[in-house]
Amino acid sequence: MDKTPLYLQVARRLIEELKKGTAPWQKPWNSKGIPGFSMPYNQQTRQRYKGINAINLLLSGFEDPRWLTFKQAEAAGFKVKHKEHGTLIQFIKTHQNKTLLDEKGNRIYDELGNAISEQIQLKSPIISNAWVFNAQQMSGLPLLAPANSTEVKWDPLERAESLIAASGAKIEHQFIDRAYYHPLYDVITMPDRSQFELSSGYYATLLHELAHWTGHPGRLNRAELMSNGMEAYAKEELRAEIASMLIGDEFRIGHAPSQHTAYIESWVSILEDTPFEIFSAAADAEKIFSFLSAFEQKKEIFLEKDTSTETLLNGNPQRTVKYLSTGDELSYNGQIYKIQGHLKQGRLKVEQQPSGIVFTLSKHDQLYHSLSGIKSSQLGSTIEQNPTEQKPTENHNLKR
């Protein structure tokens, strides 16, 4: 078993890929690839792997984005093929669960008979290792259906446009052949939209520059990487390239990689001298992704409040609900679903009762649409039963 630190393993493999021009963010990604997630994710939890783990799994050579631990595969009825080797991932534990005991040293249980525990912060973080296997290394796991190969024509992507508008970034368009962010003036300069053949290429390029935009001192403050020469900016470009890959995957608009030989040579040199740089770059890329995703989440929360307000139409009170909210408890197919809170990327944390199972729900899931439909019908019934208690509210307009 290789005991070399993970960041060093990844740096060495990445150097080889960079020299061949096949590093993950050097490949043009588009919406014609594997459907759903393109970045590696856990098949059971549906959560994307992050940071250096994501880079390591991308470098594994597997095309399928689905991964499972041996135990997860076994529990799901899948079988890891003979002589297949797992791929290392690491996670940092800062807390651990401690079972609560009474004064006699006996476990304390809740009303449902479950042992009660609490999270205790560790004195120092613990790095834990795990090995995961790709779907291609298993039998019994169904293949992903091929994506729709219909060519994407020019059509502004509402989600990307919405995020860009919500960011408030200053963007100028000119008839030039390159895009760039100027940190001194805090302005993104883009080629004119007509110079792009596809809308996806325009937005992929703009979101890449928006990644640089997050480095402003008033945001994530990577000013040192933008003003201290070629090597420093090569580090900044590495962060923006990885972040662009994450954003392109999340928005399903693909990824338009930079093709600057100078950067590739600098990346190789930097990783050879400082292998830990790949860990730092991947971590900063996740911060960029989270920072930009927050604009989308804030707008969704605003719209959630807006679309759930009551309005008058033809003299009749109506209420339209498009989103589920924290605290909602809805009955569906004999189960109670309680919305516990909002997560990143517009997902929700949901508890199913009485089982107590907690899971993540996306707005694209059928269950989400079913629950929101139930919520809408319940509100409609309330309005019909109490028409005199309903008052119209102001129409809130989103300011851009």
C-alpha angles and dihedrals in degrees: 000000000000108000093186111126112266095240090055092049091050093046092053094048091044092054089055092049093046091053089053093044092241104111111137096255092045090066117087106240121201142169092264093077130085110330124244111013121015095177113077114272139172110263093213102044096029088222120140117238111243142209119352091352090064092049092048093051092046089054092052092088098238119131096202111087095207121104136175137177116244091256093048091051092048093048091050092052097253123129126220108226121248116276094008115143125217126236119238123245128172135206132186120233116207096165137033132200117250121193112232117238132195125233090278093054095254124136118261117228133197127230091278094052096254119141111250117231138171134208116252120198113236120234089233130010118264121217110218126194128217134173123220133191127218122238088247088062092058139071123219096036110117118239120253112254115247115262123249105274095200109134114253111236127201106292120139110248107236096207095050092043090050093052093047091050092046091052092062091218115164108240128184126190124211136165094258134124100238142049124222145162118231108208095193094058094027091229133136114216117202135181112254114279091242089065091068119082094204132032090228091061092052094050094042089055094045093048089051089056090045087058088058089046090063089065092072113123089247092057125030093339108225091152092133090061091052100048109035105077140273099314093050092048090048086061089050091049090051090056093047093048093052091044090049089054090053094046094045090053094047093049094040090230096116129231130279105204123211113248101203111142090199091062093048092052090047092049091053091049093047094048092047091052098036112020091177088068090084090059091050093045094050091048092050090048089057089051090052091049092049092046093054094041089056090066090057093046093050090052092048091052090050092049090046089059091043099049093046093058120107120252136183119240119179088342093303122112113236135175125203120198121192100160140050117232137211109273096029113140113193131177117223130163093347094309132103116227116199119193105222100180152313121283132190122292092029095293126140134222108229133186120206114212140244089011092058091220112155119204143159120259125199126204087238093060119102091230090061091056091046093051094045089050090053090049091051093050092048092052090047090054091050092052093050091050094046107031095152093055095059118096127186117245132207119278107247115215119204109237116217 
